Amino acid sequence: MLLAIDIGNSNIVVGVFEKDKVKATWRIATGVHRMWDEYAIILINLLATRNLKLSQIDGVVMCSVVPPIGHVWEEMSKRYIGMAPLVVGAGIKTGVRITQDNPREVGADRVVHAAAAHHLYGGPCIVIDMGTATTFDVVSKEGDHLGGAIAPGIVIATEALTARTSALPRIDLVRPKRAIGKNTVAAMQSGIVFGYVGLIEGIVKRIKQEFGSPMKVIATGGNAALIAEETKIIDTVEPDLILIGLRVIWEMNKS
């Protein structure tokens, strides 16, 4: 089985593949002070919930936008699984040509998303990742990463709103019943959820106008399903996009 690991700023997404099928996935809060032994214990326990063991893993692939934690997971893999992981980065085949001004600025997660989207849906397409940041990645028909846009994530925006205003409470991110909120919580939910729908629709519209031809829009990330319910501009939601991309890149590099 293949173990795929995506290390993000807020969450670590872990998935296990049996051939090309996702067998199980988990999300772990990113902890900058955890050591490899702690992550190993967490992983062993997560696998046990699906009657799986570390000894069944015969490949590890990962990407990380938090280098210190990436190094910890690399060491964990060596010590507990007995192999170094394939880490997406310079010198790794991805099938994605980066055409931005400075390719080194493009995060590994965005490259993996582009590889997965092109593998699943072809191109051209737009990948929207609604995580810590909300990123828009434009992928050409040939699978090239053409650039995109980056906005604050919906959770970051919500936390900033409550942290910088003494009278506004913390709220749950749920679908508002109406745009005109009848109380503070409802008004905040309307502004945040519908506001992000407007942001996403606006940026996608501008990207499509600049590109000049039809594009498929794929959404992923923790809040993708919530936003997708409120707009027709998103064609599909793929929660396992990053893990699928990691598997695709693993297959490219394993020989």
C-alpha positions in Angstrom: 0.0 0.0 0.0 1.0 3.6 -0.6 1.0 6.2 2.2 0.4 9.7 0.9 1.0 12.7 3.2 0.2 16.4 2.6 1.6 18.7 5.2 -0.2 22.0 5.3 -0.1 25.1 7.5 -3.2 24.1 9.5 -3.7 20.4 8.8 -1.8 17.3 7.7 -3.9 15.1 5.4 -2.9 11.4 5.3 -4.2 8.8 2.9 -3.6 5.2 2.1 -4.0 3.8 -1.4 -4.5 0.2 -2.4 -3.4 0.3 -6.0 -5.2 3.4 -7.4 -8.0 3.4 -4.9 -8.2 5.6 -1.8 -8.6 3.1 1.1 -8.7 5.6 4.0 -8.0 9.2 4.8 -7.4 11.2 7.9 -6.8 14.8 8.9 -4.3 15.8 11.7 -3.8 19.2 13.2 -0.4 20.5 12.2 1.7 20.6 15.3 5.1 22.3 15.0 6.5 21.0 18.3 5.7 17.3 17.7 8.6 14.8 17.2 8.7 11.9 14.8 7.9 9.4 17.6 4.6 11.3 18.4 3.6 11.4 14.7 4.4 7.7 14.5 2.1 6.9 17.4 -0.7 8.9 15.8 -0.2 7.2 12.5 -0.1 3.7 14.0 -3.4 4.4 15.8 -5.1 5.9 12.8 -4.1 2.9 10.7 -5.4 0.6 13.4 -8.9 2.1 13.1 -9.0 0.5 9.6 -7.3 -2.7 10.6 -4.1 -1.6 8.9 -0.4 -1.7 10.0 2.8 0.1 9.1 4.2 -3.2 7.9 1.7 -3.1 5.0 3.1 0.1 3.6 5.5 -0.4 0.7 5.7 3.2 -0.5 5.6 6.8 1.0 5.1 10.0 -0.9 4.6 13.5 0.6 4.5 17.2 -0.1 4.9 19.9 2.5 4.6 23.7 2.7 6.0 23.6 6.3 9.7 22.5 5.9 10.4 21.8 9.6 7.4 19.5 9.9 8.2 17.9 6.6 11.7 16.9 7.9 10.1 15.4 11.0 7.8 13.2 8.8 10.7 12.2 6.7 12.6 11.0 9.7 9.5 9.2 11.0 9.1 7.4 7.7 12.8 6.2 7.9 12.6 5.1 11.5 9.2 3.5 11.6 8.4 2.4 8.1 11.9 1.7 7.0 12.1 3.9 3.9 12.6 7.5 2.9 9.6 9.1 1.4 9.4 10.5 -2.1 9.2 14.3 -1.4 7.7 16.5 -4.1 10.2 19.2 -4.9 13.1 20.0 -7.3 14.3 17.1 -9.4 11.0 15.1 -9.0 8.9 14.2 -12.1 5.5 15.8 -11.8 4.3 16.1 -15.3 3.7 19.8 -14.6 5.7 22.5 -16.4 5.6 25.7 -14.3 5.5 28.9 -16.4 5.4 31.5 -13.7 8.1 34.1 -13.4 9.8 32.3 -10.5 8.9 28.6 -10.5 10.5 28.1 -7.0 7.8 30.3 -5.5 5.1 27.8 -6.4 4.2 25.6 -3.4 4.5 21.9 -3.8 0.8 21.5 -2.9 -0.1 23.7 -5.9 2.0 21.6 -8.2 0.4 18.4 -6.9 -3.1 19.9 -7.4 -2.2 20.7 -11.0 -1.0 17.2 -11.6 -4.1 15.6 -10.1 -6.5 17.9 -11.9 -4.9 17.3 -15.3 -4.8 13.5 -14.6 -8.5 13.4 -13.6 -10.1 16.0 -15.8 -7.6 17.1 -18.5 -7.5 20.8 -19.2 -7.7 23.7 -19.3 -9.0 23.9 -15.7 -8.9 26.0 -12.5 -8.2 24.3 -9.2 -9.5 26.2 -6.1 -8.1 25.0 -2.8 -10.0 26.3 0.1 -7.6 25.7 2.9 -5.5 28.1 5.1 -5.3 30.2 2.0 -7.7 30.2 -0.9 -5.6 29.5 -3.9 -6.6 29.5 -7.6 -4.3 27.5 -9.9 -4.7 27.6 -13.7 -3.8 24.5 -15.6 -3.5 24.4 -19.4 -4.7 21.7 -21.8 -1.1 20.4 -21.8 -0.9 20.3 -18.0 1.2 23.4 -17.5 0.8 25.5 -14.4 0.1 29.0 -15.8 -0.2 30.9 -12.6 -3.2 31.9 -10.5 -4.4 33.9 -7.5 -4.0 33.7 -3.7 -6.5 35.1 -1.2 -6.9 34.7 2.6 -8.7 31.5 3.6 -12.2 31.7 4.9 -11.2 30.4 8.3 -8.3 33.0 8.6 -10.8 35.8 7.6 -13.3 34.6 10.2 -10.7 34.5 12.9 -9.3 37.9 12.0 -12.8 39.4 12.1 -13.5 38.1 15.6 -10.0 38.8 16.9 -9.9 42.4 15.8 -13.5 43.3 16.9 -14.3 43.2 20.6 -18.1 42.9 20.1 -18.2 40.1 17.5 -18.4 36.5 18.7 -16.8 33.4 17.3 -19.2 31.6 14.9 -19.6 28.3 13.1 -19.2 28.3 9.3 -22.5 27.0 8.2 -24.8 27.8 5.3 -26.7 31.1 6.1 -30.5 30.9 5.8 -30.6 34.3 4.1 -28.4 37.2 3.0 -30.1 39.6 5.4 -29.1 38.4 8.8 -31.5 39.1 11.7 -28.9 38.9 14.4 -25.1 39.3 14.7 -24.2 35.7 14.2 -26.5 35.3 11.1 -25.1 38.6 9.7 -21.6 37.4 10.1 -22.3 34.0 8.5 -23.9 35.8 5.6 -21.0 38.2 5.1 -18.4 35.5 5.4 -20.0 32.6 3.4 -21.7 34.7 0.7 -18.8 37.0 0.7 -16.4 34.1 -0.2 -18.9 32.9 -2.8 -18.7 36.3 -4.4 -14.9 36.3 -4.2 -14.6 32.9 -5.9 -17.1 33.8 -8.6 -15.4 37.1 -9.3 -11.9 35.7 -9.6 -13.0 32.7 -11.6 -14.9 35.0 -14.0 -11.8 37.2 -14.5 -9.5 34.1 -15.0 -11.9 32.8 -17.7 -12.1 36.1 -19.4 -8.3 36.4 -19.6 -7.9 32.8 -20.7 -10.5 33.1 -23.4 -11.9 29.6 -23.6 -14.1 27.3 -21.5 -12.4 25.9 -18.3 -13.5 23.2 -15.8 -13.5 24.4 -12.2 -12.5 21.9 -9.5 -12.7 22.7 -5.8 -11.0 21.0 -3.0 -10.1 21.7 0.7 -11.9 21.8 4.0 -14.6 24.3 3.0 -15.1 23.4 -0.6 -18.4 21.6 -0.1 -19.9 24.5 1.8 -19.0 27.1 -0.8 -19.9 24.8 -3.8 -23.5 24.5 -2.5 -23.9 28.3 -3.1 -22.6 28.7 -6.6 -22.9 27.1 -10.0 -19.4 28.2 -11.0 -17.8 25.2 -9.4 -18.1 22.1 -11.6 -16.9 19.5 -9.2 -15.6 19.0 -5.7 -12.8 16.5 -5.2 -11.9 16.3 -1.5 -9.0 13.9 -2.1 -7.4 15.9 -4.9 -4.0 16.4 -3.2 -3.7 12.7 -2.3 -4.6 11.6 -5.8 -2.0 14.0 -7.2 0.6 12.5 -4.8 -0.2 9.0 -6.0 0.1 10.1 -9.7 3.5 11.6 -9.0 4.6 8.5 -7.1 3.8 6.4 -10.1 5.8 8.7 -12.4 8.9 8.4 -10.1 8.8 4.9 -8.8 10.7 3.2 -11.7 
